[in-house]
Amino acid sequence: MNAAPARADRALIGIGIAIALVVVAAVIAVLVRGAPEQLDESTPEGVVQRYSAAVIAGDEQAALEYLVPELAESCERVERFDDEVRVSLVATTERESSADVEVAIVTTYGGGLFGPDEYRSDGSFDLVRVDDEWRIESVPWELAVCAPGGVG
């Protein structure tokens, strides 16, 4: 008669070990994933990546360095929101002296009953070559550090 409870105990121990292994694997996967791959700064994608990272980090001065000079010099700074923003590369069209970088922007905000809300939008960066370097001419409004007319 004691054999049935012993089997049940072993089954519960086995299930507990399996759950623990899944949790450990999930933690390892999150830790190993790390930061996104840094793209080459001499490419349109690399410039957009660095500009976006600077904006998200709140480093407006660093972000301005990736804009075309006339926009950076005339920039009227805008207030940034405190929402969490993620940017993903979608596509790039590169020409001899200009490029378009399409991105997906996911904004996370609030913390409602079922957790935070997310909003996804598509945006486009327009870049031009300035002295053999890629510089941003316009940005999606979600990532703007300058008022419209300064950069948009």
MODELLER restraints for C-alpha pairs under 7 A, 6 or more apart:
rsr = mdl.restraints
at = mdl.atoms
rsr.add(forms.Gaussian(group=physical.xy_distance, feature=features.Distance(at['CA:39:A'], at['CA:45:A']), mean=6.76, stdev=0.5))
rsr.add(forms.Gaussian(group=physical.xy_distance, feature=features.Distance(at['CA:39:A'], at['CA:46:A']), mean=4.63, stdev=0.5))
rsr.add(forms.Gaussian(group=physical.xy_distance, feature=features.Distance(at['CA:40:A'], at['CA:46:A']), mean=4.99, stdev=0.5))
rsr.add(forms.Gaussian(group=physical.xy_distance, feature=features.Distance(at['CA:41:A'], at['CA:47:A']), mean=5.41, stdev=0.5))
rsr.add(forms.Gaussian(group=physical.xy_distance, feature=features.Distance(at['CA:42:A'], at['CA:133:A']), mean=6.62, stdev=0.5))
rsr.add(forms.Gaussian(group=physical.xy_distance, feature=features.Distance(at['CA:42:A'], at['CA:134:A']), mean=6.86, stdev=0.5))
rsr.add(forms.Gaussian(group=physical.xy_distance, feature=features.Distance(at['CA:43:A'], at['CA:134:A']), mean=6.90, stdev=0.5))
rsr.add(forms.Gaussian(group=physical.xy_distance, feature=features.Distance(at['CA:44:A'], at['CA:99:A']), mean=6.74, stdev=0.5))
rsr.add(forms.Gaussian(group=physical.xy_distance, feature=features.Distance(at['CA:44:A'], at['CA:127:A']), mean=6.99, stdev=0.5))
rsr.add(forms.Gaussian(group=physical.xy_distance, feature=features.Distance(at['CA:44:A'], at['CA:134:A']), mean=6.03, stdev=0.5))
rsr.add(forms.Gaussian(group=physical.xy_distance, feature=features.Distance(at['CA:45:A'], at['CA:101:A']), mean=6.66, stdev=0.5))
rsr.add(forms.Gaussian(group=physical.xy_distance, feature=features.Distance(at['CA:47:A'], at['CA:66:A']), mean=6.64, stdev=0.5))
rsr.add(forms.Gaussian(group=physical.xy_distance, feature=features.Distance(at['CA:47:A'], at['CA:134:A']), mean=6.90, stdev=0.5))
rsr.add(forms.Gaussian(group=physical.xy_distance, feature=features.Distance(at['CA:51:A'], at['CA:63:A']), mean=4.87, stdev=0.5))
rsr.add(forms.Gaussian(group=physical.xy_distance, feature=features.Distance(at['CA:51:A'], at['CA:66:A']), mean=6.14, stdev=0.5))
rsr.add(forms.Gaussian(group=physical.xy_distance, feature=features.Distance(at['CA:52:A'], at['CA:143:A']), mean=6.84, stdev=0.5))
rsr.add(forms.Gaussian(group=physical.xy_distance, feature=features.Distance(at['CA:54:A'], at['CA:60:A']), mean=6.52, stdev=0.5))
rsr.add(forms.Gaussian(group=physical.xy_distance, feature=features.Distance(at['CA:54:A'], at['CA:62:A']), mean=6.01, stdev=0.5))
rsr.add(forms.Gaussian(group=physical.xy_distance, feature=features.Distance(at['CA:54:A'], at['CA:63:A']), mean=5.24, stdev=0.5))
rsr.add(forms.Gaussian(group=physical.xy_distance, feature=features.Distance(at['CA:55:A'], at['CA:63:A']), mean=5.99, stdev=0.5))
rsr.add(forms.Gaussian(group=physical.xy_distance, feature=features.Distance(at['CA:55:A'], at['CA:143:A']), mean=6.56, stdev=0.5))
rsr.add(forms.Gaussian(group=physical.xy_distance, feature=features.Distance(at['CA:56:A'], at['CA:85:A']), mean=6.75, stdev=0.5))
rsr.add(forms.Gaussian(group=physical.xy_distance, feature=features.Distance(at['CA:60:A'], at['CA:145:A']), mean=6.61, stdev=0.5))
rsr.add(forms.Gaussian(group=physical.xy_distance, feature=features.Distance(at['CA:64:A'], at['CA:72:A']), mean=5.38, stdev=0.5))
rsr.add(forms.Gaussian(group=physical.xy_distance, feature=features.Distance(at['CA:66:A'], at['CA:135:A']), mean=5.37, stdev=0.5))
rsr.add(forms.Gaussian(group=physical.xy_distance, feature=features.Distance(at['CA:66:A'], at['CA:136:A']), mean=5.99, stdev=0.5))
rsr.add(forms.Gaussian(group=physical.xy_distance, feature=features.Distance(at['CA:67:A'], at['CA:135:A']), mean=5.13, stdev=0.5))
rsr.add(forms.Gaussian(group=physical.xy_distance, feature=features.Distance(at['CA:67:A'], at['CA:136:A']), mean=4.49, stdev=0.5))
rsr.add(forms.Gaussian(group=physical.xy_distance, feature=features.Distance(at['CA:67:A'], at['CA:137:A']), mean=6.22, stdev=0.5))
rsr.add(forms.Gaussian(group=physical.xy_distance, feature=features.Distance(at['CA:68:A'], at['CA:135:A']), mean=5.10, stdev=0.5))
rsr.add(forms.Gaussian(group=physical.xy_distance, feature=features.Distance(at['CA:68:A'], at['CA:136:A']), mean=5.67, stdev=0.5))
rsr.add(forms.Gaussian(group=physical.xy_distance, feature=features.Distance(at['CA:68:A'], at['CA:137:A']), mean=5.82, stdev=0.5))
rsr.add(forms.Gaussian(group=physical.xy_distance, feature=features.Distance(at['CA:71:A'], at['CA:150:A']), mean=5.52, stdev=0.5))
rsr.add(forms.Gaussian(group=physical.xy_distance, feature=features.Distance(at['CA:71:A'], at['CA:151:A']), mean=6.17, stdev=0.5))
rsr.add(forms.Gaussian(group=physical.xy_distance, feature=features.Distance(at['CA:74:A'], at['CA:150:A']), mean=6.12, stdev=0.5))
rsr.add(forms.Gaussian(group=physical.xy_distance, feature=features.Distance(at['CA:75:A'], at['CA:146:A']), mean=5.17, stdev=0.5))
rsr.add(forms.Gaussian(group=physical.xy_distance, feature=features.Distance(at['CA:75:A'], at['CA:150:A']), mean=4.89, stdev=0.5))
rsr.add(forms.Gaussian(group=physical.xy_distance, feature=features.Distance(at['CA:76:A'], at['CA:146:A']), mean=5.08, stdev=0.5))
rsr.add(forms.Gaussian(group=physical.xy_distance, feature=features.Distance(at['CA:76:A'], at['CA:147:A']), mean=5.43, stdev=0.5))
rsr.add(forms.Gaussian(group=physical.xy_distance, feature=features.Distance(at['CA:76:A'], at['CA:150:A']), mean=6.27, stdev=0.5))
rsr.add(forms.Gaussian(group=physical.xy_distance, feature=features.Distance(at['CA:77:A'], at['CA:145:A']), mean=5.57, stdev=0.5))
rsr.add(forms.Gaussian(group=physical.xy_distance, feature=features.Distance(at['CA:77:A'], at['CA:146:A']), mean=4.46, stdev=0.5))
rsr.add(forms.Gaussian(group=physical.xy_distance, feature=features.Distance(at['CA:77:A'], at['CA:147:A']), mean=5.98, stdev=0.5))
rsr.add(forms.Gaussian(group=physical.xy_distance, feature=features.Distance(at['CA:78:A'], at['CA:145:A']), mean=5.55, stdev=0.5))
rsr.add(forms.Gaussian(group=physical.xy_distance, feature=features.Distance(at['CA:78:A'], at['CA:146:A']), mean=5.41, stdev=0.5))
rsr.add(forms.Gaussian(group=physical.xy_distance, feature=features.Distance(at['CA:78:A'], at['CA:147:A']), mean=5.55, stdev=0.5))
rsr.add(forms.Gaussian(group=physical.xy_distance, feature=features.Distance(at['CA:83:A'], at['CA:107:A']), mean=6.50, stdev=0.5))
rsr.add(forms.Gaussian(group=physical.xy_distance, feature=features.Distance(at['CA:83:A'], at['CA:108:A']), mean=5.96, stdev=0.5))
rsr.add(forms.Gaussian(group=physical.xy_distance, feature=features.Distance(at['CA:83:A'], at['CA:109:A']), mean=5.23, stdev=0.5))
rsr.add(forms.Gaussian(group=physical.xy_distance, feature=features.Distance(at['CA:84:A'], at['CA:107:A']), mean=5.70, stdev=0.5))
rsr.add(forms.Gaussian(group=physical.xy_distance, feature=features.Distance(at['CA:84:A'], at['CA:108:A']), mean=5.09, stdev=0.5))
rsr.add(forms.Gaussian(group=physical.xy_distance, feature=features.Distance(at['CA:84:A'], at['CA:109:A']), mean=6.54, stdev=0.5))
rsr.add(forms.Gaussian(group=physical.xy_distance, feature=features.Distance(at['CA:85:A'], at['CA:105:A']), mean=6.89, stdev=0.5))
rsr.add(forms.Gaussian(group=physical.xy_distance, feature=features.Distance(at['CA:85:A'], at['CA:106:A']), mean=5.68, stdev=0.5))
rsr.add(forms.Gaussian(group=physical.xy_distance, feature=features.Distance(at['CA:85:A'], at['CA:107:A']), mean=4.53, stdev=0.5))
rsr.add(forms.Gaussian(group=physical.xy_distance, feature=features.Distance(at['CA:85:A'], at['CA:108:A']), mean=6.31, stdev=0.5))
rsr.add(forms.Gaussian(group=physical.xy_distance, feature=features.Distance(at['CA:86:A'], at['CA:105:A']), mean=5.79, stdev=0.5))
rsr.add(forms.Gaussian(group=physical.xy_distance, feature=features.Distance(at['CA:86:A'], at['CA:106:A']), mean=5.17, stdev=0.5))
rsr.add(forms.Gaussian(group=physical.xy_distance, feature=features.Distance(at['CA:86:A'], at['CA:107:A']), mean=6.55, stdev=0.5))
rsr.add(forms.Gaussian(group=physical.xy_distance, feature=features.Distance(at['CA:87:A'], at['CA:103:A']), mean=6.49, stdev=0.5))
rsr.add(forms.Gaussian(group=physical.xy_distance, feature=features.Distance(at['CA:87:A'], at['CA:104:A']), mean=5.73, stdev=0.5))
rsr.add(forms.Gaussian(group=physical.xy_distance, feature=features.Distance(at['CA:87:A'], at['CA:105:A']), mean=4.69, stdev=0.5))
rsr.add(forms.Gaussian(group=physical.xy_distance, feature=features.Distance(at['CA:87:A'], at['CA:106:A']), mean=6.48, stdev=0.5))
rsr.add(forms.Gaussian(group=physical.xy_distance, feature=features.Distance(at['CA:88:A'], at['CA:103:A']), mean=5.48, stdev=0.5))
rsr.add(forms.Gaussian(group=physical.xy_distance, feature=features.Distance(at['CA:88:A'], at['CA:104:A']), mean=5.15, stdev=0.5))
rsr.add(forms.Gaussian(group=physical.xy_distance, feature=features.Distance(at['CA:88:A'], at['CA:105:A']), mean=6.59, stdev=0.5))
rsr.add(forms.Gaussian(group=physical.xy_distance, feature=features.Distance(at['CA:89:A'], at['CA:102:A']), mean=6.41, stdev=0.5))
rsr.add(forms.Gaussian(group=physical.xy_distance, feature=features.Distance(at['CA:89:A'], at['CA:103:A']), mean=4.65, stdev=0.5))
rsr.add(forms.Gaussian(group=physical.xy_distance, feature=features.Distance(at['CA:89:A'], at['CA:104:A']), mean=6.52, stdev=0.5))
rsr.add(forms.Gaussian(group=physical.xy_distance, feature=features.Distance(at['CA:90:A'], at['CA:102:A']), mean=5.31, stdev=0.5))
rsr.add(forms.Gaussian(group=physical.xy_distance, feature=features.Distance(at['CA:90:A'], at['CA:103:A']), mean=4.93, stdev=0.5))
rsr.add(forms.Gaussian(group=physical.xy_distance, feature=features.Distance(at['CA:90:A'], at['CA:104:A']), mean=6.46, stdev=0.5))
rsr.add(forms.Gaussian(group=physical.xy_distance, feature=features.Distance(at['CA:91:A'], at['CA:101:A']), mean=5.96, stdev=0.5))
rsr.add(forms.Gaussian(group=physical.xy_distance, feature=features.Distance(at['CA:91:A'], at['CA:102:A']), mean=5.08, stdev=0.5))
rsr.add(forms.Gaussian(group=physical.xy_distance, feature=features.Distance(at['CA:92:A'], at['CA:100:A']), mean=5.71, stdev=0.5))
rsr.add(forms.Gaussian(group=physical.xy_distance, feature=features.Distance(at['CA:92:A'], at['CA:101:A']), mean=4.48, stdev=0.5))
rsr.add(forms.Gaussian(group=physical.xy_distance, feature=features.Distance(at['CA:92:A'], at['CA:102:A']), mean=6.13, stdev=0.5))
rsr.add(forms.Gaussian(group=physical.xy_distance, feature=features.Distance(at['CA:93:A'], at['CA:99:A']), mean=5.49, stdev=0.5))
rsr.add(forms.Gaussian(group=physical.xy_distance, feature=features.Distance(at['CA:93:A'], at['CA:100:A']), mean=5.16, stdev=0.5))
rsr.add(forms.Gaussian(group=physical.xy_distance, feature=features.Distance(at['CA:93:A'], at['CA:101:A']), mean=6.50, stdev=0.5))
rsr.add(forms.Gaussian(group=physical.xy_distance, feature=features.Distance(at['CA:94:A'], at['CA:100:A']), mean=6.52, stdev=0.5))
rsr.add(forms.Gaussian(group=physical.xy_distance, feature=features.Distance(at['CA:97:A'], at['CA:128:A']), mean=5.68, stdev=0.5))
rsr.add(forms.Gaussian(group=physical.xy_distance, feature=features.Distance(at['CA:97:A'], at['CA:129:A']), mean=5.21, stdev=0.5))
rsr.add(forms.Gaussian(group=physical.xy_distance, feature=features.Distance(at['CA:98:A'], at['CA:127:A']), mean=5.50, stdev=0.5))
rsr.add(forms.Gaussian(group=physical.xy_distance, feature=features.Distance(at['CA:98:A'], at['CA:128:A']), mean=4.24, stdev=0.5))
rsr.add(forms.Gaussian(group=physical.xy_distance, feature=features.Distance(at['CA:98:A'], at['CA:129:A']), mean=6.17, stdev=0.5))
rsr.add(forms.Gaussian(group=physical.xy_distance, feature=features.Distance(at['CA:99:A'], at['CA:126:A']), mean=5.99, stdev=0.5))
rsr.add(forms.Gaussian(group=physical.xy_distance, feature=features.Distance(at['CA:99:A'], at['CA:127:A']), mean=5.05, stdev=0.5))
rsr.add(forms.Gaussian(group=physical.xy_distance, feature=features.Distance(at['CA:99:A'], at['CA:128:A']), mean=6.34, stdev=0.5))
rsr.add(forms.Gaussian(group=physical.xy_distance, feature=features.Distance(at['CA:100:A'], at['CA:124:A']), mean=6.61, stdev=0.5))
rsr.add(forms.Gaussian(group=physical.xy_distance, feature=features.Distance(at['CA:100:A'], at['CA:125:A']), mean=5.66, stdev=0.5))
rsr.add(forms.Gaussian(group=physical.xy_distance, feature=features.Distance(at['CA:100:A'], at['CA:126:A']), mean=4.80, stdev=0.5))
rsr.add(forms.Gaussian(group=physical.xy_distance, feature=features.Distance(at['CA:100:A'], at['CA:127:A']), mean=6.21, stdev=0.5))
rsr.add(forms.Gaussian(group=physical.xy_distance, feature=features.Distance(at['CA:101:A'], at['CA:124:A']), mean=5.62, stdev=0.5))
rsr.add(forms.Gaussian(group=physical.xy_distance, feature=features.Distance(at['CA:101:A'], at['CA:125:A']), mean=5.09, stdev=0.5))
rsr.add(forms.Gaussian(group=physical.xy_distance, feature=features.Distance(at['CA:101:A'], at['CA:126:A']), mean=6.65, stdev=0.5))
rsr.add(forms.Gaussian(group=physical.xy_distance, feature=features.Distance(at['CA:102:A'], at['CA:123:A']), mean=5.85, stdev=0.5))
rsr.add(forms.Gaussian(group=physical.xy_distance, feature=features.Distance(at['CA:102:A'], at['CA:124:A']), mean=4.51, stdev=0.5))
rsr.add(forms.Gaussian(group=physical.xy_distance, feature=features.Distance(at['CA:102:A'], at['CA:125:A']), mean=6.47, stdev=0.5))
rsr.add(forms.Gaussian(group=physical.xy_distance, feature=features.Distance(at['CA:103:A'], at['CA:122:A']), mean=5.83, stdev=0.5))
rsr.add(forms.Gaussian(group=physical.xy_distance, feature=features.Distance(at['CA:103:A'], at['CA:123:A']), mean=5.26, stdev=0.5))
rsr.add(forms.Gaussian(group=physical.xy_distance, feature=features.Distance(at['CA:103:A'], at['CA:124:A']), mean=6.07, stdev=0.5))
rsr.add(forms.Gaussian(group=physical.xy_distance, feature=features.Distance(at['CA:104:A'], at['CA:120:A']), mean=6.84, stdev=0.5))
rsr.add(forms.Gaussian(group=physical.xy_distance, feature=features.Distance(at['CA:104:A'], at['CA:121:A']), mean=5.88, stdev=0.5))
rsr.add(forms.Gaussian(group=physical.xy_distance, feature=features.Distance(at['CA:104:A'], at['CA:122:A']), mean=4.61, stdev=0.5))
rsr.add(forms.Gaussian(group=physical.xy_distance, feature=features.Distance(at['CA:104:A'], at['CA:123:A']), mean=6.22, stdev=0.5))
rsr.add(forms.Gaussian(group=physical.xy_distance, feature=features.Distance(at['CA:105:A'], at['CA:120:A']), mean=5.59, stdev=0.5))
rsr.add(forms.Gaussian(group=physical.xy_distance, feature=features.Distance(at['CA:105:A'], at['CA:121:A']), mean=5.27, stdev=0.5))
rsr.add(forms.Gaussian(group=physical.xy_distance, feature=features.Distance(at['CA:105:A'], at['CA:122:A']), mean=6.03, stdev=0.5))
rsr.add(forms.Gaussian(group=physical.xy_distance, feature=features.Distance(at['CA:105:A'], at['CA:123:A']), mean=6.96, stdev=0.5))
rsr.add(forms.Gaussian(group=physical.xy_distance, feature=features.Distance(at['CA:106:A'], at['CA:118:A']), mean=6.52, stdev=0.5))
rsr.add(forms.Gaussian(group=physical.xy_distance, feature=features.Distance(at['CA:106:A'], at['CA:119:A']), mean=5.59, stdev=0.5))
rsr.add(forms.Gaussian(group=physical.xy_distance, feature=features.Distance(at['CA:106:A'], at['CA:120:A']), mean=4.39, stdev=0.5))
rsr.add(forms.Gaussian(group=physical.xy_distance, feature=features.Distance(at['CA:106:A'], at['CA:121:A']), mean=6.54, stdev=0.5))
rsr.add(forms.Gaussian(group=physical.xy_distance, feature=features.Distance(at['CA:107:A'], at['CA:118:A']), mean=5.49, stdev=0.5))
rsr.add(forms.Gaussian(group=physical.xy_distance, feature=features.Distance(at['CA:107:A'], at['CA:119:A']), mean=5.20, stdev=0.5))
rsr.add(forms.Gaussian(group=physical.xy_distance, feature=features.Distance(at['CA:107:A'], at['CA:120:A']), mean=6.42, stdev=0.5))
rsr.add(forms.Gaussian(group=physical.xy_distance, feature=features.Distance(at['CA:108:A'], at['CA:116:A']), mean=6.44, stdev=0.5))
rsr.add(forms.Gaussian(group=physical.xy_distance, feature=features.Distance(at['CA:108:A'], at['CA:117:A']), mean=5.65, stdev=0.5))
rsr.add(forms.Gaussian(group=physical.xy_distance, feature=features.Distance(at['CA:108:A'], at['CA:118:A']), mean=4.39, stdev=0.5))
rsr.add(forms.Gaussian(group=physical.xy_distance, feature=features.Distance(at['CA:108:A'], at['CA:119:A']), mean=6.55, stdev=0.5))
rsr.add(forms.Gaussian(group=physical.xy_distance, feature=features.Distance(at['CA:109:A'], at['CA:116:A']), mean=5.74, stdev=0.5))
rsr.add(forms.Gaussian(group=physical.xy_distance, feature=features.Distance(at['CA:109:A'], at['CA:117:A']), mean=5.49, stdev=0.5))
rsr.add(forms.Gaussian(group=physical.xy_distance, feature=features.Distance(at['CA:109:A'], at['CA:118:A']), mean=6.43, stdev=0.5))
rsr.add(forms.Gaussian(group=physical.xy_distance, feature=features.Distance(at['CA:110:A'], at['CA:116:A']), mean=5.06, stdev=0.5))
rsr.add(forms.Gaussian(group=physical.xy_distance, feature=features.Distance(at['CA:110:A'], at['CA:117:A']), mean=6.14, stdev=0.5))
rsr.add(forms.Gaussian(group=physical.xy_distance, feature=features.Distance(at['CA:111:A'], at['CA:117:A']), mean=6.84, stdev=0.5))
rsr.add(forms.Gaussian(group=physical.xy_distance, feature=features.Distance(at['CA:123:A'], at['CA:140:A']), mean=5.13, stdev=0.5))
rsr.add(forms.Gaussian(group=physical.xy_distance, feature=features.Distance(at['CA:124:A'], at['CA:139:A']), mean=6.37, stdev=0.5))
rsr.add(forms.Gaussian(group=physical.xy_distance, feature=features.Distance(at['CA:124:A'], at['CA:140:A']), mean=5.85, stdev=0.5))
rsr.add(forms.Gaussian(group=physical.xy_distance, feature=features.Distance(at['CA:125:A'], at['CA:136:A']), mean=6.85, stdev=0.5))
rsr.add(forms.Gaussian(group=physical.xy_distance, feature=features.Distance(at['CA:125:A'], at['CA:138:A']), mean=5.61, stdev=0.5))
rsr.add(forms.Gaussian(group=physical.xy_distance, feature=features.Distance(at['CA:125:A'], at['CA:139:A']), mean=4.71, stdev=0.5))
rsr.add(forms.Gaussian(group=physical.xy_distance, feature=features.Distance(at['CA:125:A'], at['CA:140:A']), mean=6.52, stdev=0.5))
rsr.add(forms.Gaussian(group=physical.xy_distance, feature=features.Distance(at['CA:126:A'], at['CA:136:A']), mean=5.94, stdev=0.5))
rsr.add(forms.Gaussian(group=physical.xy_distance, feature=features.Distance(at['CA:126:A'], at['CA:137:A']), mean=5.39, stdev=0.5))
rsr.add(forms.Gaussian(group=physical.xy_distance, feature=features.Distance(at['CA:126:A'], at['CA:138:A']), mean=5.16, stdev=0.5))
rsr.add(forms.Gaussian(group=physical.xy_distance, feature=features.Distance(at['CA:126:A'], at['CA:139:A']), mean=6.79, stdev=0.5))
rsr.add(forms.Gaussian(group=physical.xy_distance, feature=features.Distance(at['CA:127:A'], at['CA:134:A']), mean=6.25, stdev=0.5))
rsr.add(forms.Gaussian(group=physical.xy_distance, feature=features.Distance(at['CA:127:A'], at['CA:135:A']), mean=5.38, stdev=0.5))
rsr.add(forms.Gaussian(group=physical.xy_distance, feature=features.Distance(at['CA:127:A'], at['CA:136:A']), mean=4.35, stdev=0.5))
rsr.add(forms.Gaussian(group=physical.xy_distance, feature=features.Distance(at['CA:127:A'], at['CA:137:A']), mean=5.25, stdev=0.5))
rsr.add(forms.Gaussian(group=physical.xy_distance, feature=features.Distance(at['CA:128:A'], at['CA:134:A']), mean=5.67, stdev=0.5))
rsr.add(forms.Gaussian(group=physical.xy_distance, feature=features.Distance(at['CA:128:A'], at['CA:135:A']), mean=5.54, stdev=0.5))
rsr.add(forms.Gaussian(group=physical.xy_distance, feature=features.Distance(at['CA:128:A'], at['CA:136:A']), mean=6.51, stdev=0.5))
rsr.add(forms.Gaussian(group=physical.xy_distance, feature=features.Distance(at['CA:128:A'], at['CA:137:A']), mean=6.68, stdev=0.5))
rsr.add(forms.Gaussian(group=physical.xy_distance, feature=features.Distance(at['CA:129:A'], at['CA:135:A']), mean=6.13, stdev=0.5))
rsr.add(forms.Gaussian(group=physical.xy_distance, feature=features.Distance(at['CA:137:A'], at['CA:151:A']), mean=6.96, stdev=0.5))
rsr.add(forms.Gaussian(group=physical.xy_distance, feature=features.Distance(at['CA:138:A'], at['CA:151:A']), mean=5.51, stdev=0.5))
rsr.add(forms.Gaussian(group=physical.xy_distance, feature=features.Distance(at['CA:138:A'], at['CA:152:A']), mean=5.00, stdev=0.5))
rsr.add(forms.Gaussian(group=physical.xy_distance, feature=features.Distance(at['CA:139:A'], at['CA:151:A']), mean=6.82, stdev=0.5))
rsr.add(forms.Gaussian(group=physical.xy_distance, feature=features.Distance(at['CA:139:A'], at['CA:152:A']), mean=5.25, stdev=0.5))
rsr.add(forms.Gaussian(group=physical.xy_distance, feature=features.Distance(at['CA:140:A'], at['CA:152:A']), mean=6.46, stdev=0.5))
rsr.add(forms.Gaussian(group=physical.xy_distance, feature=features.Distance(at['CA:141:A'], at['CA:152:A']), mean=6.03, stdev=0.5))
rsr.add(forms.Gaussian(group=physical.xy_distance, feature=features.Distance(at['CA:144:A'], at['CA:151:A']), mean=6.92, stdev=0.5))
rsr.add(forms.Gaussian(group=physical.xy_distance, feature=features.Distance(at['CA:144:A'], at['CA:152:A']), mean=6.37, stdev=0.5))
